[in-house]
Amino acid sequence: MDIIPFREVVDNYKVVFFDAFGVLKNYKGLIPGIEKTFDYLKEKDIEFYILTNDASRSPEELAQSYIDKGLDFINADKIISSGMLAREYLKYKVNHGTVAYLGTEASAHYVETVGLKTISIKDIDLDDENNHLINALVMLDDEGFDWKDDINKAINLLRRFNMPVIVANTDSAYPVSKEEVAIAVGSLADMMEFVVRKTFIRFGKPDAQMFNFAFQHVHKNGTVYDKSEILMVGDSLNTDIIGGNKFGIDTALVLTGNTLPKNALIQIESSGIIPNYMCESAVV
């Protein structure tokens, strides 16, 4: 598969879904030159949205992180996060009581905005007689708790009480440097699910529900787009690319994040997950 300039790819579409980490930004900040891409999209009247599994902050806070870096045209309406889907589930399926969470205080926004009480796993005493009042556990972020003590506490809470577990970020890893990745909350969920022998409820890419939610979001202003007019741009074959492929939209794999350039073709061949395009980056 040839590497194609992103400008040649994006010209064929009316809407672009961008993954965030590894596509628009990395451990150093914004991908160098990415602001040129947004200038080009505006010039060509191409809509864009950021489709992310990051449930660590509210859409407003996620948007602010781009505004702080000079991309002041990215507002909360441009953010479509897996946390928004988890919030919808909590609103209709867990509509009362207390919800425990793994994550930062900022990530609890997705629970609190539907009127539910929250308690961080780090603040739970397993011997508290009121633990039976906890109606769900939500996994939101890989920070804000002790990886040993609090994960063990969460596992034992699930062994003692029957409650749904909602995973708002299915990413298994995220890039922290050009050559290295770090474990994300999706991997923690996989481990915990194996230990407690229960099935967790997952939201985020590659699940089709995430893409359907985004598809509905882009139509809310009345403009109707065909799937053939939408492009998904991501750095991960196992979330961004397979998710877009299964939903029926075209996909572009960029080599600035999880997929290393030297391994890209091998991973495509071994996984059978084939993007429509492969680009060095999302910079035009």
Secondary structure, 3 states (H helix, E strand, C coil): CCECCHHHHHCCCCEEEECCECCCEECCEECCCHHHHHHHHHHHCCEEEEEECCCCCCHHHHHHHHHCCCCCCCCHHHEEEHHHHHHHHHHHHCCCCEEEEECCCHHHHHHHCCCCEEEEHHHCCCCCHHHHHEEEEEECCCCCCCCCHHHHHHHHHHHHCCCCEEECCCCCEEECCCCCEEECHHHHHHHHHHHHCCCCEECCCCCHHHHHHHHHHHCCCCCCCCHHHEEEEECCHHHHHHHHHHHCCEEEEECCCCCCCCCHHHHHHHHCCCCCEEECCCCC
